[in-house]
């Protein structure tokens, strides 16, 4: 990447949405890689995820109607 904090596709056919968290963790420093987390919600998915611009809050929406809001401040906390 030309700038820190961005994920850039190498060509017009590459999709950044297909990059796995494990691949990203292998490309960053140890402190950043330690912030990776896994959320397993197998019963009400598949899920769509939206993050705020600063990455501290996220919204999860499941196909079967489940909605959750979470925040990252010193750890991962589910708000609803």
C-alpha positions as CSV (number, residue, x, y, z in Angstrom):
1,X,0.0,0.0,0.0
2,X,1.1,3.5,-0.7
3,X,-0.4,4.8,2.6
4,X,-0.8,3.3,6.0
5,X,-4.4,2.3,6.9
6,X,-5.5,1.4,3.4
7,X,-6.1,-1.9,1.6
8,X,-5.6,-1.5,-2.1
9,X,-6.5,-3.9,-4.9
10,X,-3.6,-4.8,-7.2
11,X,-5.7,-4.8,-10.3
12,X,-9.3,-4.3,-11.5
13,X,-10.2,-8.0,-11.0
14,X,-8.9,-8.2,-7.4
15,X,-11.6,-7.7,-4.7
16,X,-10.5,-6.5,-1.3
17,X,-13.6,-8.0,0.3
18,X,-12.1,-11.5,-0.3
19,X,-9.0,-10.8,1.9
20,X,-9.2,-12.8,5.1
21,X,-8.3,-11.4,8.5
22,X,-5.6,-14.0,8.8
23,X,-3.9,-12.7,5.6
24,X,-4.1,-9.1,7.0
25,X,-2.7,-10.1,10.4
26,X,0.4,-11.7,8.6
27,X,1.1,-8.3,6.9
28,X,1.0,-6.0,9.9
29,X,3.0,-5.5,13.1
30,X,2.5,-7.8,16.1
31,X,0.6,-5.2,18.2
32,X,-1.9,-4.7,15.4
33,X,-2.2,-8.4,14.7
34,X,-3.0,-9.0,18.4
35,X,-6.2,-6.9,17.9
36,X,-7.7,-9.5,15.5
37,X,-10.9,-11.2,16.8
38,X,-13.3,-13.9,15.6
39,X,-17.0,-13.7,16.0
40,X,-18.9,-17.0,15.5
41,X,-22.7,-16.6,15.0
42,X,-23.7,-19.7,13.0
43,X,-27.4,-19.9,13.7
44,X,-28.7,-16.6,12.4
45,X,-26.4,-15.7,9.5
46,X,-25.0,-15.1,7.1
47,X,-24.2,-11.6,8.3
48,X,-23.3,-8.3,6.8
49,X,-20.9,-6.0,8.7
50,X,-20.5,-2.2,8.6
51,X,-17.8,-0.3,10.5
52,X,-17.7,3.3,11.5
53,X,-15.0,5.4,9.8
54,X,-12.7,5.2,12.8
55,X,-13.3,1.4,13.2
56,X,-14.4,1.5,16.8
57,X,-18.0,0.5,16.3
58,X,-19.6,-2.1,14.0
59,X,-23.0,-3.2,13.1
60,X,-23.8,-6.8,12.4
61,X,-27.0,-7.7,10.5
62,X,-28.1,-11.3,10.1
63,X,-30.2,-12.6,7.3
64,X,-32.7,-14.1,9.8
65,X,-33.2,-10.7,11.5
66,X,-30.5,-10.6,14.2
67,X,-29.0,-7.2,14.6
68,X,-26.0,-6.3,17.0
69,X,-23.9,-3.3,17.6
70,X,-20.4,-3.7,19.1
71,X,-17.5,-1.4,20.0
72,X,-13.8,-1.8,20.3
73,X,-12.4,0.2,23.2
74,X,-9.7,-1.8,25.0
75,X,-11.5,-5.0,23.9
76,X,-14.5,-6.2,22.0
77,X,-17.9,-5.3,23.6
78,X,-21.3,-6.2,22.2
79,X,-23.8,-3.5,23.0
80,X,-27.0,-5.2,21.8
